[in-house]
Amino acid sequence: MALEKITVIDKIEVVGEWKHIQVREKIQIKDGDQVISESFNRWFISPNHEDELTGDVKKIANSIWTATHKNKYSAWLEEQSAEYETAESGE
């Protein structure tokens, strides 16, 4: 029988204060009906990375990331960056 590689997104979660979207991808190697190998790949997407969205992930993001939420997240990132720069300069 021929080997077949199957890759599917099998889990999408919304986590944390800023509603990051965590995605789990399952990769299976099958020989006929028998799974001979299985592994997972996981990543997350922040509210300011909409260009990375497709399919169901995009639908979920559009339902939870309002313009207000994205603006607050961007402001928070800027605040964190300013605090880091101040700490680095020793002020």
N, C-alpha and C positions, 0 to 999 in steps of 0.2 A: 504494500500500500504506500501511497505517497504521503509525505509529511506535509502538514498544513500549519501555518502560523496564523493565529487569530488574536487580534488586538481590539479590545473594547473598553470603553469607559464604564466601569461597573459601580462607581460610587462618587457622588457629588455631595459635599457638605459645606455648610456655611458656618464659619467659626470666628470667635473673638469679637471684641468690641467694634472693630471696623468691618465686620462681615466679610472677611476674606473668604474666597471660595477655594476649597480644597478638593482636588480631583484625583481619583485613583484609577489607574489604567491597568487592566489585567491582560497579560500576554500569555497565551497558551500555545504549546506545540502539541499537535495531535497526530497520531498515527491511526487513521481511520476514525473509529469512535473513542479510542483510548487516549486520554491525556497523558503524555509522557513527560511534560515539563510545564511548570506554571510559575510566573513571577509577576511582581507588581512594580509599578512606577507611580510616584506620587508627586504632585506639585500644587502650588497655590497661586491664586491670582488676586492682586490687590485692586481696590476700586479705581485706581488711576491707570490701569492697564487693560482697558476695554478692547484694544486692538487684538488681544490674544483670545478673544471669545468666539466660540462657534457652537452651533447646535443647542443642546439642552443647557449647557453651561451659560450661553448667552441669554437664554430665556430666563434662567434663574437670576442672573445678574441684573437684567432689566427690571425684574420685579422687586429687587431689594436695594439696589443702588440708585437712590433718587439723586437729583441734581444737588439738593441740599447736603445729602450724605457725602457725595463726592467732593463738594466744596469744603466741608468740614475736615475731611480726610486730608485733602491737599494742604489746608491751613495747618493741620497738626504736623504734617511732614515738614513743612517750612519751619515751624516752631522747634521741632526736634533738631533740625539741621543747624539752626541758629544757636541753640543751646550747646550742641557739639562743637561748633566753631569757637564759641566763647570759652568752653572748657579747654580746648586745644591751645588757644592763644594764652591761657593763663590769667585771663581777666577776672 
